[in-house]
């Protein structure tokens, strides 16, 4: 049986914003590294790095 494995992190290829999935709140949150949030640009139309090479299906 196969299971769906959603992505846990993503990054914008245009502005560098980085996000991680917060399963407790069911939202994407900006990644923090050494106290700095990776926000990118406020008005960017984000191009996430999740593309055809990512497979959400985990064989089990």
Residue frames relative to the residue before (quaternion, step in Angstrom):
aa qw qx qy qz dx dy dz
X 1.0000 0.0000 0.0000 0.0000 0.00 0.00 0.00
X 0.3202 -0.7538 0.5488 0.1675 3.58 -0.99 0.85
X 0.1822 -0.7609 0.6125 0.1123 3.56 -1.19 0.61
X 0.4317 -0.6743 0.5323 0.2750 3.56 -1.18 0.60
X 0.1248 -0.7805 0.6119 0.0292 3.58 -0.80 1.10
X 0.1971 -0.7975 0.5554 0.1293 3.63 -0.16 1.17
X 0.5968 -0.5604 0.4128 0.3992 3.60 -1.16 0.42
X 0.3183 -0.7561 0.5462 0.1693 3.59 -1.13 0.67
X 0.7821 0.1074 -0.0802 0.6086 3.58 1.27 -0.29
X 0.0150 -0.7848 0.6195 0.0041 3.54 -1.22 0.49
X 0.1401 -0.7732 0.6141 0.0737 3.54 -1.26 0.51
X 0.4287 -0.6818 0.5296 0.2664 3.56 -1.08 0.76
X 0.3851 -0.7412 0.5083 0.2096 3.56 -0.83 1.03
X 0.6495 0.5218 -0.3189 0.4519 3.61 1.23 -0.28
X 0.8456 0.1679 -0.0544 0.5039 3.61 0.69 -1.07
X 0.5387 -0.6666 0.3836 0.3440 3.60 1.24 -0.13
X 0.3741 0.7168 -0.5112 0.2915 3.63 1.22 0.07
X 0.1118 -0.7850 0.6077 0.0447 3.56 -0.99 0.90
X 0.0405 -0.8076 0.5881 -0.0178 3.56 -0.92 0.95
X 0.1761 -0.7423 0.6363 0.1141 3.54 -1.29 0.53
X 0.4918 -0.6585 0.4844 0.2999 3.57 -1.14 0.64
X 0.2004 -0.7514 0.6217 0.0934 3.57 -0.91 1.04
X 0.2492 -0.8201 0.5024 0.1139 3.57 -0.12 1.30
X 0.5939 0.5708 -0.3666 0.4325 3.59 1.16 -0.47
X 0.7783 0.3014 -0.1493 0.5301 3.57 1.07 -0.77
X 0.3387 -0.7675 0.4695 0.2754 3.59 1.33 -0.20
X 0.5779 0.5343 -0.3940 0.4747 3.57 0.90 1.02
X 0.4644 -0.6024 0.5568 0.3339 3.53 -1.36 0.30
X 0.0940 -0.7894 0.6058 0.0327 3.60 -0.98 0.89
X 0.5527 -0.6022 0.4572 0.3504 3.55 -1.10 0.71
X 0.4660 -0.6843 0.4978 0.2584 3.54 -0.98 0.95
X 0.1953 -0.7577 0.6108 0.1210 3.57 -1.06 0.78
X 0.0177 -0.7718 0.6353 -0.0196 3.53 -0.96 0.98
X 0.8328 -0.0813 -0.0018 0.5475 3.57 -0.59 1.17
X 0.7368 -0.4344 0.2242 0.4671 3.59 0.98 0.87
X 0.6380 0.4956 -0.3311 0.4875 3.61 1.27 -0.10
X 0.3119 -0.7358 0.5706 0.1892 3.56 -0.91 0.97
X 0.3628 -0.7328 0.5441 0.1878 3.57 -0.94 0.98
X 0.0087 0.8742 -0.4830 0.0501 3.57 0.43 1.28
X 0.3114 -0.7474 0.5308 0.2504 3.61 1.03 -0.60
X 0.6769 -0.4566 0.3674 0.4454 3.58 -1.08 -0.73
X 0.5555 -0.6647 0.3987 0.3010 3.57 -0.87 1.00
X 0.7894 0.3306 -0.1653 0.4901 3.62 0.94 -0.81
X 0.3661 0.7364 -0.4870 0.2942 3.59 1.23 0.39
X 0.2975 -0.6775 0.6357 0.2201 3.57 -1.15 0.69
X 0.3092 -0.8322 0.4285 0.1681 3.53 0.20 1.36
X 0.1671 -0.7285 0.6609 0.0672 3.49 -1.12 0.93
X 0.1919 -0.8299 0.5156 0.0928 3.57 0.03 1.31
X 0.5136 -0.6833 0.4479 0.2623 3.53 -1.11 0.77
X 0.4812 0.6185 -0.4624 0.4148 3.60 1.20 0.44
X 0.1139 0.8192 -0.5430 0.1449 3.57 -0.36 1.24
X 0.8144 -0.2965 0.2023 0.4559 3.56 -1.23 -0.35
X 0.6161 0.5425 -0.3635 0.4404 3.61 1.17 -0.30
X 0.6133 0.5294 -0.3517 0.4689 3.60 1.24 -0.32
X 0.1013 -0.7891 0.6043 0.0447 3.58 -0.86 0.94
X 0.2943 -0.7913 0.5136 0.1530 3.60 -0.58 1.15
X 0.6178 0.5612 -0.3432 0.4308 3.60 1.25 -0.14
X 0.1294 -0.7753 0.6172 0.0359 3.54 -0.75 1.16
X 0.3450 -0.7384 0.5426 0.2031 3.55 -0.67 1.09
X 0.0364 -0.8341 0.5503 -0.0142 3.57 -0.84 0.95
